[in-house]
Amino acid sequence: ESIISEVVVSHVYDEPLYKSSPISAQLSSYLLLSALAHTCPLTSKALSAILKAVTSCASRVSTKQVVRTLASICASQETGIISPLSKTVVRAVMKLP
């Protein structure tokens, strides 16, 4: 479990955790959602809601952080639950710079 946490932290954050800012709060939320996805299987509705939440706030953080968060969340879930992704998530990812 600690190895997963270290991997998630290293992939989501580009800057030290000690900085306090709205972006840090956003990244902390991403980290918690990713950790939740790694600790238990999610229903398709829960996964969809989490992915939509991540992409709805994508403009506040870097594209790299959003993509890594989405990948981290999806990586621990069963393929049948992930596919197909909602149109909202796909459109949001396609709009990322």
Contacts in CASP RR format, 6 or more apart in sequence:
PFRMAT RR
TARGET T0000
AUTHOR 0000-0000-0000
METHOD contacts of the structure
MODEL  1
ESIISEVVVSHVYDEPLYKSSPISAQLSSYLLLSALAHTCPLTSKALSAI
LKAVTSCASRVSTKQVVRTLASICASQETGIISPLSKTVVRAVMKLP
1 39 0 8 1.000
4 35 0 8 1.000
4 38 0 8 1.000
5 35 0 8 1.000
7 72 0 8 1.000
8 31 0 8 1.000
8 34 0 8 1.000
8 35 0 8 1.000
8 38 0 8 1.000
8 72 0 8 1.000
9 17 0 8 1.000
9 31 0 8 1.000
11 68 0 8 1.000
11 69 0 8 1.000
11 71 0 8 1.000
11 72 0 8 1.000
12 27 0 8 1.000
12 30 0 8 1.000
12 31 0 8 1.000
12 34 0 8 1.000
12 65 0 8 1.000
12 68 0 8 1.000
12 69 0 8 1.000
12 72 0 8 1.000
13 27 0 8 1.000
13 31 0 8 1.000
13 65 0 8 1.000
14 62 0 8 1.000
14 64 0 8 1.000
14 65 0 8 1.000
15 24 0 8 1.000
17 24 0 8 1.000
22 60 0 8 1.000
23 60 0 8 1.000
23 61 0 8 1.000
26 57 0 8 1.000
26 60 0 8 1.000
26 61 0 8 1.000
27 61 0 8 1.000
27 65 0 8 1.000
29 57 0 8 1.000
30 54 0 8 1.000
30 61 0 8 1.000
30 65 0 8 1.000
30 69 0 8 1.000
33 50 0 8 1.000
33 53 0 8 1.000
33 54 0 8 1.000
33 69 0 8 1.000
33 73 0 8 1.000
34 69 0 8 1.000
34 72 0 8 1.000
34 73 0 8 1.000
36 42 0 8 1.000
36 50 0 8 1.000
37 47 0 8 1.000
37 50 0 8 1.000
37 72 0 8 1.000
37 73 0 8 1.000
37 74 0 8 1.000
37 76 0 8 1.000
37 77 0 8 1.000
38 72 0 8 1.000
38 76 0 8 1.000
41 77 0 8 1.000
41 78 0 8 1.000
41 81 0 8 1.000
42 50 0 8 1.000
42 77 0 8 1.000
42 81 0 8 1.000
43 81 0 8 1.000
44 80 0 8 1.000
44 81 0 8 1.000
47 73 0 8 1.000
47 74 0 8 1.000
47 77 0 8 1.000
47 81 0 8 1.000
47 82 0 8 1.000
48 86 0 8 1.000
48 89 0 8 1.000
50 73 0 8 1.000
51 70 0 8 1.000
51 73 0 8 1.000
51 74 0 8 1.000
51 85 0 8 1.000
51 86 0 8 1.000
51 89 0 8 1.000
52 86 0 8 1.000
52 88 0 8 1.000
52 89 0 8 1.000
52 92 0 8 1.000
54 66 0 8 1.000
54 69 0 8 1.000
54 70 0 8 1.000
54 73 0 8 1.000
55 66 0 8 1.000
55 70 0 8 1.000
55 88 0 8 1.000
55 89 0 8 1.000
55 92 0 8 1.000
55 93 0 8 1.000
56 92 0 8 1.000
58 66 0 8 1.000
58 92 0 8 1.000
58 96 0 8 1.000
63 96 0 8 1.000
63 97 0 8 1.000
66 93 0 8 1.000
66 96 0 8 1.000
67 93 0 8 1.000
67 96 0 8 1.000
70 89 0 8 1.000
70 93 0 8 1.000
74 82 0 8 1.000
END
